[in-house]
């Protein structure tokens, strides 16, 4: 660890790349909208870079780890002052329960502005709520979830906050399940209002190009009744939103200098987030005692004669055949044992119904959620399932009792990387 002490005059600005710990020894400073006076400490995590602005003649002690560094922030290139001005304008025009939706491309600084707006709200005595609606790079929960947090102290990274409620989406891409994201955001906003929030801050994902993305963002803004929209890093999107809706639309530049995250860095962050939410106790659940969503196992078993007919036609032994409206789920040990031509023949015999083949492996490792009696979606990992006994084994930090299980289409490796996604896997 390297320590450095800096003497700063009023208005001086530096940019600090994490991991770093900042201590104000004398004077006062602002980081991410938080006002720090003598004795205050602020942590800047890895993969983040924040501007510190001296609010008075100050002495700042900075402890740097790994590849952390400090550089002078040029005011002409650094939008920090503009970010703070917009945050204060939003707060100044905010009636109780007002909602700000933050939009922009990937790595534009959406979650950083959400933290800044929350910190400015706290400085002014307001009670903020933050909804993290980015299912791919979720901070308040693991990927595939959206979360609500209500911070009562300054925020340096949304990941450090404890969610008061999580909602399971089941995809790390927004496009397949935009309706679920919108309805969950609306539900989390109502939870925030019930909890006394003065200002609600919604940080969205980076999917902003193409008509489907634009319609999704407009539908989200309407559904949560966004009173303010902040667009970071895209003048084109800002103009589109301003022409499309009634409301206050703010356009902000992204920082010209940022801590860059490679695709591998982003995968590692997701990997670490899966691990911190999913590593827990092993529990067994009787699937007949709980509602099941997102899986074929909520279907109805076919008769023994029908199962034998299908097995004979396909030339393989099936573990089970379940029927759902418009289709059949075929459970087997190895997918290669079924020839494509045999499946086509089966589809003719069942009058064009949808046919899904699902392989039951000794270790499933499917991302899931267990909703408890308080309506909290507990992150969970399906380890294995016994179709005959209708029992499933999960790994989770939560204890229950549970009333619903939700399954995703995401399989994880033992080190919590995404092995596959996109199809029903249970």
C-alpha positions in Angstrom: 0.0 0.0 0.0 1.2 3.5 -0.9 0.2 6.5 1.1 0.3 10.1 -0.1 -0.7 13.4 1.5 -1.9 16.2 -0.6 -2.4 19.9 0.2 -5.3 21.3 -1.9 -6.7 24.8 -2.3 -10.4 25.7 -2.6 -11.7 24.3 -5.9 -8.8 22.0 -6.7 -9.8 18.7 -8.3 -8.1 15.4 -8.5 -9.2 12.0 -9.9 -8.5 9.0 -7.8 -8.5 5.5 -9.3 -9.4 2.7 -6.9 -8.8 0.7 -4.9 -8.1 3.6 -2.6 -9.1 5.0 0.8 -9.4 8.8 1.2 -9.2 10.5 4.6 -9.8 14.2 5.1 -7.3 15.3 7.7 -8.1 19.1 7.5 -10.7 21.2 5.6 -13.5 19.6 3.6 -13.9 17.9 0.2 -16.6 16.4 -2.0 -16.5 13.0 -3.6 -19.4 11.6 -5.6 -21.7 14.3 -4.1 -20.8 13.4 -0.5 -19.5 16.3 1.6 -16.6 15.1 3.7 -15.3 17.1 6.6 -12.2 16.7 8.8 -12.0 13.1 10.0 -14.2 11.6 7.3 -13.1 8.5 5.3 -14.3 7.5 1.8 -13.5 4.3 0.0 -13.1 4.1 -3.7 -13.4 0.5 -4.9 -11.5 -1.3 -7.7 -12.8 -0.6 -11.2 -14.0 2.9 -10.1 -12.5 6.3 -10.5 -14.0 9.4 -8.7 -13.2 13.1 -8.6 -12.4 14.7 -5.3 -13.1 18.4 -5.2 -11.6 20.5 -2.4 -14.3 22.7 -0.8 -11.8 24.5 1.4 -8.0 24.6 1.9 -7.6 20.9 2.8 -5.1 18.2 3.6 -6.0 14.8 2.1 -4.4 11.5 3.0 -4.9 8.8 0.3 -4.0 5.1 0.7 -3.5 3.4 -2.7 -3.7 -0.3 -3.3 -2.7 -2.5 -6.4 -2.9 -0.3 -9.5 -4.6 2.7 -7.9 -3.3 6.1 -8.8 -4.1 9.8 -8.5 -4.0 12.5 -11.2 -5.0 16.1 -11.6 -8.5 16.5 -12.9 -8.8 19.3 -15.5 -12.0 21.2 -14.9 -12.6 21.7 -18.7 -12.5 18.0 -19.2 -14.2 16.9 -16.0 -18.0 17.1 -15.7 -18.2 16.7 -11.9 -19.4 20.2 -11.3 -22.1 19.8 -13.9 -23.2 16.4 -12.4 -23.6 18.0 -9.0 -25.5 21.0 -10.5 -28.0 18.6 -12.2 -28.4 16.6 -9.1 -29.1 19.7 -7.1 -31.6 20.9 -9.7 -33.4 17.6 -9.6 -33.6 17.7 -5.8 -34.7 21.3 -5.8 -37.6 20.5 -8.0 -38.5 17.2 -6.3 -41.8 16.7 -4.6 -42.0 13.8 -2.2 -41.8 10.5 -4.1 -40.3 12.0 -7.3 -38.6 9.5 -9.5 -35.4 9.9 -11.6 -34.6 7.5 -14.3 -30.9 7.3 -15.4 -30.1 6.2 -18.9 -27.0 5.8 -21.0 -24.7 3.4 -22.7 -22.6 0.8 -20.9 -19.9 2.2 -18.6 -21.2 5.8 -19.0 -21.4 6.3 -15.2 -25.1 5.6 -14.6 -24.5 3.8 -11.2 -22.0 6.5 -10.2 -24.6 9.3 -10.9 -27.2 7.3 -8.9 -24.8 7.2 -6.0 -24.0 10.9 -6.4 -27.7 11.8 -6.5 -28.4 9.7 -3.4 -25.4 11.3 -1.6 -26.6 14.9 -2.4 -30.1 13.9 -1.2 -28.7 12.7 2.1 -26.6 15.9 2.5 -29.9 17.8 2.2 -31.8 15.7 4.7 -33.8 13.6 2.2 -34.4 9.9 2.3 -33.3 8.4 -1.0 -34.1 5.0 -2.5 -32.1 3.4 -5.3 -33.4 0.8 -7.7 -30.7 -1.1 -9.6 -32.4 -2.2 -12.8 -29.3 -3.3 -14.7 -29.8 -7.1 -14.8 -26.4 -7.7 -16.6 -24.1 -5.8 -14.3 -26.3 -5.8 -11.2 -24.8 -4.3 -8.0 -27.6 -4.6 -5.5 -28.1 -8.3 -6.2 -26.5 -11.0 -8.4 -26.9 -10.8 -12.2 -30.4 -11.7 -13.3 -32.0 -9.7 -10.4 -33.0 -6.1 -9.8 -32.9 -4.7 -6.3 -34.0 -1.9 -4.0 -31.8 -0.2 -1.4 -32.4 2.7 0.9 -29.1 4.1 2.0 -28.8 6.1 5.2 -25.2 7.0 4.8 -23.0 8.1 2.0 -22.6 5.6 -0.9 -19.3 4.9 -2.7 -20.6 1.9 -4.7 -24.1 0.5 -5.0 -22.5 -3.0 -4.4 -21.8 -2.0 -0.8 -25.5 -1.5 -0.1 -27.7 -4.2 1.4 -30.9 -4.7 -0.6 -34.2 -4.3 1.2 -35.9 -6.2 -1.6 -34.8 -8.2 -4.6 -36.8 -9.2 -7.7 -35.8 -12.1 -9.8 -35.7 -11.5 -13.6 -33.8 -14.6 -14.7 -31.8 -13.1 -17.6 -28.7 -11.0 -17.8 -30.0 -9.5 -21.0 -33.0 -7.1 -20.7 -34.5 -7.8 -24.1 -36.1 -11.2 -23.4 -37.9 -10.1 -20.3 -38.5 -6.4 -20.5 -42.1 -6.7 -19.2 -40.8 -8.5 -16.1 -38.2 -5.8 -15.5 -40.8 -3.0 -15.9 -43.4 -4.6 -13.6 -40.6 -5.3 -11.0 -39.3 -1.7 -11.1 -42.9 -0.5 -10.5 -43.3 -2.9 -7.6 -40.0 -1.8 -6.0 -41.0 1.8 -6.4 -44.2 1.2 -4.5 -42.1 -0.6 -1.8 -39.8 2.5 -1.6 -42.8 4.8 -1.2 -44.3 2.7 1.5 -40.9 2.9 3.3 -41.0 6.7 3.3 -38.6 7.5 0.4 -38.5 11.2 -0.6 -36.7 10.6 -3.9 -36.5 7.4 -5.9 -33.5 6.8 -8.2 -33.6 4.2 -11.0 -30.4 3.1 -12.7 -31.1 1.3 -15.9 -29.0 -0.9 -18.2 -26.9 0.1 -21.2 -29.2 -1.2 -23.9 -30.2 2.0 -25.7 -29.8 1.4 -29.5 -32.5 0.2 -31.8 -36.3 0.6 -31.7 -36.9 -2.2 -29.2 -34.5 -0.6 -26.8 -36.0 2.8 -27.1 -39.6 1.5 -26.7 -38.4 -0.4 -23.6 -36.9 2.7 -22.0 -40.0 4.8 -22.8 -42.3 2.1 -21.3 -40.1 2.0 -18.3 -40.2 5.8 -17.8 -44.0 5.8 -18.2 -44.5 2.8 -15.8 -42.5 4.2 -13.0 -43.9 7.7 -13.6 -40.4 9.2 -14.0 -40.5 12.9 -13.2 -36.9 13.4 -14.2 -34.7 11.6 -16.8 -31.0 11.9 -16.9 -29.2 10.7 -20.0 -25.4 10.3 -19.7 -23.1 10.0 -22.6 -25.6 10.1 -25.5 -26.8 13.4 -26.9 -28.9 11.4 -29.5 -30.7 9.5 -26.8 -31.3 12.6 -24.7 -32.9 14.4 -27.7 -35.0 11.4 -28.5 -36.3 11.2 -24.9 -37.0 14.9 -24.7 -39.1 14.7 -27.9 -40.9 11.6 -26.8 -42.1 12.3 -23.3 -43.3 15.1 -21.0 -40.9 15.7 -18.2 -37.5 17.0 -17.2 -34.8 15.5 -19.4 -31.2 16.3 -18.5 -28.2 15.6 -20.7 -24.9 15.0 -19.1 -21.5 14.2 -20.5 -19.7 11.1 -19.4 -16.3 11.5 -17.7 -13.6 11.8 -20.3 -11.2 9.8 -18.0 -12.6 6.6 -16.5 -11.3 3.4 -14.9 -11.7 1.1 -17.9 -13.2 -2.4 -17.5 -12.4 -5.0 -20.1 -15.0 -7.7 -21.1 -13.0 -10.1 -18.9 -13.2 -7.5 -16.0 -17.0 -7.3 -16.4 -17.2 -11.1 -16.4 -15.2 -11.3 -13.2 -17.4 -8.7 -11.5 -20.4 -10.8 -12.4 -18.7 -13.9 -11.2 -17.8 -12.3 -7.9 -21.4 -11.1 -7.5 -22.9 -14.5 -8.1 -20.5 -15.9 -5.5 -21.2 -13.4 -2.7 -25.0 -13.9 -3.0 -25.2 -17.6 -3.8 -22.6 -19.3 -1.5 -24.5 -20.5 1.5 -26.3 -23.5 3.1 -27.6 -26.5 1.3 -31.4 -27.0 1.7 -33.9 -29.5 0.2 -37.4 -28.5 -0.9 -40.4 -30.6 -1.9 -41.5 -29.2 -5.2 -45.1 -30.2 -4.5 -45.2 -27.9 -1.5 -44.2 -24.7 -3.4 -45.3 -22.9 -6.5 -42.9 -23.3 -9.5 -42.2 -20.8 -12.2 -39.9 -20.8 -15.2 -39.5 -24.6 -15.4 -41.1 -27.5 -17.2 -41.4 -29.4 -13.8 -44.6 -27.4 -13.2 -46.2 -29.4 -16.0 -48.5 -32.4 -15.7 -47.1 -36.0 -16.1 -48.4 -37.9 -19.1 -49.8 -41.3 -18.8 -47.5 -44.3 -18.5 -48.6 -45.6 -21.9 -47.9 -42.3 -23.6 -44.5 -42.1 -22.0 -43.7 -45.6 -23.2 -44.9 -44.8 -26.7 -42.7 -41.7 -26.9 -39.7 -43.6 -25.5 -40.1 -46.3 -28.1 -40.5 -43.8 -31.0 -37.4 -42.0 -29.9 -35.4 -45.1 -29.2 -34.3 -44.0 -25.7 -35.4 -44.3 -22.1 -36.9 -41.1 -20.8 -36.8 -40.1 -17.1 -40.2 -38.4 -17.4 -42.5 -36.7 -19.8 -44.5 -33.6 -18.7 -47.2 -31.9 -20.6 -48.0 -28.2 -20.6 -50.4 -26.2 -22.7 -49.1 -26.5 -26.3 -46.1 -28.7 -25.7 -44.2 -31.6 -24.1 -41.0 -31.7 -21.9 -38.9 -34.7 -22.4 -36.4 -35.4 -19.5 -33.5 -37.6 -20.2 -29.9 -38.3 -19.1 -28.1 -37.5 -22.4 -29.5 -35.3 -25.2 -27.3 -37.0 -27.8 -29.4 -40.1 -27.5 -32.2 -38.6 -29.5 -31.9 -38.3 -33.2 -33.3 -35.1 -34.8 -35.4 -37.1 -37.3 -37.1 -38.9 -34.4 -38.0 -35.6 -32.8 -39.6 -34.4 -36.1 -41.6 -37.6 -36.2 -42.8 -37.2 -32.7 -43.8 -33.6 -33.4 -46.0 -34.9 -36.3 -47.6 -37.5 -34.0 -48.5 -34.8 -31.4 -49.9 -32.5 -34.0 -47.2 -29.9 -34.1 -46.9 -29.3 -30.4 -43.7 -27.8 -29.0 -41.1 -30.3 -27.9 -38.5 -29.4 -25.3 -35.7 -31.8 -24.4 -34.1 -31.3 -21.0 -31.1 -33.1 -19.7 -31.0 -33.9 -15.9 -27.3 -33.7 -14.9 -25.9 -34.9 -11.6 -25.0 -31.2 -10.8 -27.4 -28.7 -12.4 -26.1 -25.4 -11.0 -29.0 -23.3 -12.3 -29.6 -19.7 -11.1 -32.9 -19.5 -9.2 -34.7 -17.5 -6.6 -36.7 -18.6 -3.6 -39.5 -16.2 -2.6 -40.0 -16.1 1.1 -43.1 -15.2 3.1 -42.0 -11.6 3.2 -41.9 -11.5 -0.6 -38.1 -11.3 -0.8 -36.6 -13.1 -3.7 -33.7 -15.0 -2.2 -30.9 -15.8 -4.7 -30.4 -19.5 -4.9 -28.6 -22.1 -7.0 -30.3 -25.4 -8.0 -27.8 -28.1 -7.4 -29.8 -31.2 -8.3 -33.4 -32.5 -8.6 -35.1 -35.8 -8.2 -38.0 -35.9 -10.6 -39.5 -39.1 -9.1 -39.5 -37.8 -5.5 -40.2 -34.2 -6.6 -37.4 -32.9 -4.5 -34.8 -30.3 -5.3 -31.6 -29.3 -3.6 -30.6 -25.6 -3.5 -27.7 -23.6 -2.2 -28.7 -20.3 -0.6 -28.0 -17.9 2.2 -31.7 -17.6 3.0 -33.6 -19.9 5.5 -37.3 -19.6 4.4 -40.0 -20.6 4.7 -40.5 -20.2 1.0 -43.6 -20.1 -1.1 -42.4 -19.9 -4.7 -39.3 -21.0 -6.7 -38.3 -19.2 -9.9 -35.8 -20.8 -12.3 -33.7 -18.9 -14.8 -32.2 -20.1 -18.1 -28.7 -19.5 -16.7 -26.3 -22.4 -15.8 -23.2 -21.6 -13.8 -19.9 -23.3 -13.5 -18.4 -24.3 -10.1 -16.4 -21.0 -10.1 -19.6 -19.0 -10.9 -19.0 -18.3 -14.5 -21.9 -18.5 -16.9 -21.7 -21.9 -18.6 -24.8 -21.4 -20.8 -28.0 -19.3 -21.1 -31.0 -18.9 -23.3 -33.0 -22.1 -23.0 -35.1 -23.8 -20.4 -32.8 -26.0 -18.4 -35.2 -27.6 -15.8 
